[in-house]
C-alpha cells in the first residue's frame, strides 16, 4: 500500500488516463496544485482526450502555459474535493469547453496536498 502522497498519486494519474481512454472522455481536468508531475500527466493522457489544467493562481497559469496545455482559471476558494470538481465543471460548461452529454474525468485533492480523487462524469 502506498505510504506517501507521491506513491499514491502516481497510480491515480495512470488510472485517470486509462479511464479517460476507456470511456472516450472528451477531457481530463486536473488541478495544477494537486499534480506534482505535470509532464507525466501530460504524457499519460492520450491524444483522443483533451488535458485541461485547472488553475487557482497566476503562478499555476504560468505553469500550464509553459507546458503548452490549455487551462481553466477558477476562483481561489478552499472547497471540498467535490466542490472543486463542481466549480470547475460549471466554469467549463459556461466557457463551452464541455457540452451536454460530454464524458469527462477529473483529478483533484485536498488543497495544498497531492491528488487523491478521480471522478468520471
N, C-alpha and C positions, 0 to 999 in steps of 0.2 A: 504494500500500500504506500502511495506517495507520502512523503513526510514534509515537503516544503511546497510553497506556492509554485515554484518553477517546475517541480516534478509533477505537480497536479495540473498546471495549466497547459503543458505541452501536449498531453493526451487529449485535452479538451479541444485544442486548436485542430489537431488531426481529426478528431471525431466531427467537429463542425464542418470541416472541408469535405469529409466523407458524406455526411448527412446532406449538405448542400448539393452535392453531385447526385446523390441517390434520389432526392425529391425534385430535382431540376429547379432549384431555387433561383429566383431572379437575382437575389442579392444576399450577401452575407455582411451584416453590420457588426462592427466590433468597436467597443470603447477603447480609444487610444491609451488612456491611463491604466487600463486593466491588462493590456497585452504587452509583455516585456520584450518579445522578439517579433516585432512587426514584419521584418523581411521574411521570416519563416512563415508567418501567416500569409503574407502576400504570395509566397511561392506555393503554399499548400492549396490555395483556392484555385480551382480550375478556371479555364478561360470562359466556360459557359456561365459562370456565376460572377456577378459584379461584386467586388470587395468595396465596401463603403465604410470609411472610418468615421467614428462618432467622436467629435472633439468638444471639450468643455472649456478649453483655454486657447489663447492665441499661440502659445508655445506648441500645443498639440496640433493646431492647424499648420504651423510651420513644418512639423514632423511629417504630416500627411502630404504636404506639398513636395517636400524633399524626396519622398518615396514615389511621387507621381501617382498617388492614389486619390480618387475622389473622396470628399469628406462632407460631413453634415455637422453643422455647429448647433449645439444645444445649450440652453442656459446652465449656469454653474450652480445647480441646486443639489443638495445631498438627498438623494432619493433611494428607495429600496431598489433591489435588482429589477423587479417588475416595473417599478416606477420609471427607472431608466429606460427600459425597453418601450414602455408606453409613450414616454416623452419623445424618444427618437422616432418611433413609428408614426406618431401624429405629425411630426415635422416632415418626415419623409413623404407621407401622403400629401401634405399641404404643398410641398415643393415638387410634387409629381414624380418623385423618384420611385414610388410604388403606386400601383393601381389596384383596384378591386380585383380579387382572385389571384393576385401575385402570391407566390410562396416565397418566404424569406426566413433567414436564420439570423439569430442574434447571439453575440457573446458579450457578457457583462460580468460585473462582480462588485464587491463592496468598494466604495470609494476609497482610494489610497492603497488598495491591495490588488493582487493579480486576479484575473478572471476565474470564476468558478461556476458560471451559469451558461448553459446552452439551451436556447429556446427556438423552436421552429413553429412558424405560423403560416 
